[in-house]
Amino acid sequence: MEHITLTVPASRTLSGKALAGVVGSGDMEVLFTADQGQTLTIDITTSVDNSTRRWEALFNRLQTVSSLPAGQLTIHDFGATPGVARIRIEQVFEEVSYA
C-alpha cells in the first residue's frame, strides 16, 4: 500500500460533505469535505505502488477542465483506473455543490 498526499490550488468554495463508491465492494471510494480555504488537500491510499505521477497528472487535467473546490479529498482507490477515478471525484464535487 502506498499513501500519497497532494495539495492543489482551489478556485471555488462549497459547503458540505459527499461520498461516492464503496471500497469494500471492490469499488473506488472518494470522500470530500468542503472548507473555506484556498487549497484542495488530497489524501490517497492506493494498492498501486509508484503511482504519484499518475495522480498528479489526473489532478492537473482536472484543474484545466474545471474549477476545483477547497477542502479535503480522501481517496481509497482499490487499483481503479484513471477514468474511474475521475468519475468518482467529479461525482463528489457535483453532489456537494447541490448541498
C-alpha positions, 0 to 999 in steps of 0.5 A: 500500500502506498499513501500519497498526499497532494495539495492543489490550488482551489478556485471555488468554495462549497459547503458540505460533505459527499461520498461516492463508491464503496471500497469494500465492494471492490469499488473506488471510494472518494470522500470530500469535505468542503472548507473555506480555504484556498487549497484542495488537500488530497489524501490517497491510499492506493494498492498501486505502488509508484503511482504519484505521477499518475495522480498528479497528472489526473489532478492537473487535467482536472484543474484545466477542465474545471474549477476545483473546490477547497477542502479535503479529498480522501481517496481509497482507490482499490487499483481503479483506473484513471477514468474511474477515478475521475468519475468518482471525484467529479461525482463528489464535487457535483453532489456537494455543490447541490448541498 
